[in-house]
Amino acid sequence: MTRSKVSPDGRIPDRDVAAKLVIVMVGLPARGKSYITKKLQRYLSWQQHRSRIFNVGNRRRIATGRKASVHPKLAPEPAHLDPPVEAASILLQGVRQADGSTRYLEPTALDLNEDGQKNQTAKEGMEDDNDQSAKFFDPKNEKAAAVREQVAMETLDELLDYLLLEGGHVGIFDATNSTIKRRQNIVQRIREREPKLGILFIESICKDPQVLEANMRLKLSGPDYRDKDPKKSLEDFKARVAAYESAYEPLGAYEEENDLQYIQMIDVGKKLVQNRLKGFLSGGISTYLTSFNLSPRQIWITRHGQSVDNELERGHCYGQALYSFITYKRQEWLIDQKDKLSKASFPPLPGDNTPPYPESNGDLDEKNFCVWTSMLRRSVETAEYFDADDDYDVKHWEMLNELNSGRLEGMTYAEIERDHPEEFKKRAEDKLNYIYPGVGGEGYLQVISRLRDMVREIERITDHVLIIGHRSVCRVLMAYFMHLTREDITDMDVPLGMLYAIEPKPYGIEFHAYRYNEEQRWFDELPNYRPQMVGGGLI
Amino acid sequence: MTRSKVSPDGRIPDRDVAAKLVIVMVGLPARGKSYITKKLQRYLSWQQHRSRIFNVGNRRRIATGRKASVHPKLAPEPAHLDPPVEAASILLQGVRQADGSTRYLEPTALDLNEDGQKNQTAKEGMEDDNDQSAKFFDPKNEKAAAVREQVAMETLDELLDYLLLEGGHVGIFDATNSTIKRRQNIVQRIREREPKLGILFIESICKDPQVLEANMRLKLSGPDYRDKDPKKSLEDFKARVAAYESAYEPLGAYEEENDLQYIQMIDVGKKLVQNRLKGFLSGGISTYLTSFNLSPRQIWITRHGQSVDNELERGHCYGQALYSFITYKRQEWLIDQKDKLSKASFPPLPGDNTPPYPESNGDLDEKNFCVWTSMLRRSVETAEYFDADDDYDVKHWEMLNELNSGRLEGMTYAEIERDHPEEFKKRAEDKLNYIYPGVGGEGYLQVISRLRDMVREIERITDHVLIIGHRSVCRVLMAYFMHLTREDITDMDVPLGMLYAIEPKPYGIEFHAYRYNEEQRWFDELPNYRPQMVGGGLI
């Protein structure tokens, strides 16, 4: 952590305009722009940067009097939560599935801001220009072009207001921005408002037919093509993309000659070009984007087995049950994936639920399973059964260690309240910013900072992973995947014996929760479980 | 830190072949390949990866019976050190300058291996193909081509022996490798020996005329063109490069189609392309290379002011003297640089000592000066005078904190020996691997690991920087810049009151040392100072 205005580890202060960043997306439809945008916003927000997506398509739909489209899989549910112990607010929109899992959708522009407030009910599918005819996007249609330009600039102004007047740190401008002319206008408008603001272009290009097919598969199951003839839909969509392609100018010489920062992603994570990146934030974003891969896999999170009162035996039982259950689930997942892939067709027929991943059957068999623990004994020991099995790759990480309580280490909260009432009070007032006194003492911001590399590593690998962590570490990791607000990070209820399964999907994550059944030495699924706030908020 | 075979933070164990890496350099002469190679090897070695450069040019000079060339600035001195307190071994070759400074040269292939042993006296200039006529490199000269190919493959075999038989982790194959055919042969040979070995191509391309001029400036002051007519030399060198260019095939479609990892650097740090990077090591190398910049600047390192026995007053005096001295030196540096630039000509005339940097006068004036301290009071307070001056940008970093001694924190070495003789003994036996017991306890490997981001940040910025650190932190940072062996890191003498100035140069670093003169409240330069081993090795 640093205390400074431009800092790799800390937050960007409101007054430091030069450290703020406008991210301008570039790319044709069905190139995963929105996927990148949403994931990036979630990452930035988790890293304590106030960030928001500004989507031109949504604004245009309103401007042209059209209702924003709704992806059937993303249909918003009433936002009521399961009765929580106390009020819990979850930023990701949970959609319950017939199988008891919950799909948490990435937040959408104009829909939710980084503080979790609902802005508008307008929702979008996976692409900003989904719902308007190809004619509207024909570069020869001058009137439409003027409307497009005006709406784009209005959206950009909103973004700039957010950064300059409302305390935002990073604004993401989500549109195709596919011509040099448009990008010139954007740069000019930003510099007119504030010449010091950082500008970073991020372009997504897909060349790999498998990646393109996966993107189109998602699109064809979307609102515009639902219940329509798959072949005709595919042709129609391709015509739509062609309208853009005719005028498309990728990032390159123009930006390079004008010393503009850019990142060009080719086939999501396979190839990446970065140009004239300046500043720690742009560098960090590039490193994060580099780590992306579209490999289907599961991320499991749990805490160590019981170790209170030296209940070693109970801890061992938990480790054993965990090993058996995960091994069962791993096999089940593989069979399920193969089954779906074997039934796949393209374009997808009705009922085709092929996972939209550009990966083949063969790769699934070779998928490793990593088990990561902290360096602390209770976490290491919970992994002992995995350690004895060559089909698991067990590692122990220092950065997964529990939040270090400095000189209060080893004390219960009750003892701290009794013996160090001042510290107890300070912590209760602001758990996120509180730092434990004494050598090595940490706070949640330190844990968030040290887990940044861990999250990049999780994103980078294509293997399944089980993380056997501790309360604060699980909270912070869950906060990343579930897009918790910064206030909720410190209060999420992550009891011993809970096991969470997260499966990254192009539209967000699929989430399952299981509870340890000590009697049966197995895990029971908790259908439609949502993370809850812990009682009292002091733990 | 992790304990595992493939680990982001730890070392690569000898047996883990799949985690080892062959780095294959690609690029025309005068594209800074050797600069990149040497810096990368120094970084990898500092990060505890056993790594070595294998240079084809040097081997060829021996094969063709020619003596390897010696750059006049790099002429090896007898390797005697200043009488040290105890024996000290420094990997960088120090060359004393008339002005009392010392030039430390990056280690060269065949010259020094990663353990600091001298291999051969052969030295090279900045480029492997410096000393042979353009005819030898003409692609139409078949006999020469056969010799070149044979020497290249022999060198590659040496590299593979190093990785597979001698416990090396990373071998860097330094040659132009400028055709697809050659690169195919390389890949084939590596896979024949061990299909699991990682292969990473790194290409350096220069398009910016200023970068090219800087590279050629260095070349023209080298052995082949010394005391020759500058204009003719430039023409001759350009003809030599043209011989390569005729057959040059940059990295691209071939490598992409064959799923080969590569990093392409364009104009050192301005633009970077990365393709299909796999594994943490390749990712880390890419992040490190991204941070490179050629901006001239100074890096200052010192410890905090006296704080023993609450000698606060002495600490304040040190902070004040440091501020005055640095401010003076900063001004002096600026005048000196401008003076050299104003006298510059290209091609360089005899006596032209223009620093070979592609930067103009204007940028020098805008150069910031960062002052970085730890979060500990004695470090923060030493920076107080800088903090009061708007011309300095002061930051406080947690990662600069002193090595955490866990539950032995605050004890003197004598007290540890008396009260914890077991710990004292363990530490004395292996200071590098020793970890202090108790919560938050660290060892040198942890400090090296947490300073990785700091070094990348130092490399990334173009500003001057003064680091006010602590003993272990200064040792580890100095070890990076001075290329200390891993054993020497923990024993380097960094007394309070010493101030080190490091100026990165294309051929290595320029190093100055100063000692605090308490009476005069100023600093005295120690001419030809070399880091020494601390007496007894226990501190």
Interface residues (C-beta under 8 A of the other chain):
Chain A: M1 T2 R3 S4 K5 S7 P8 D9 E256 K270 K271 L272 V273 Q274 N275 R276 L277 F280 G283 S286 T287 T290 S291 M375 D393 V394 K395 H396 W397 E398 N404 S405 G406 E409 V439 G440 G441 Q446 D453 E457 R460
Chain B: M1 T2 R3 S4 S7 P8 D9 E256 K270 K271 L272 V273 Q274 N275 R276 L277 F280 G283 S286 T287 T290 S291 M375 D393 V394 K395 H396 W397 E398 N404 S405 G406 E409 V439 G440 G441 Q446 D453 E457 R460
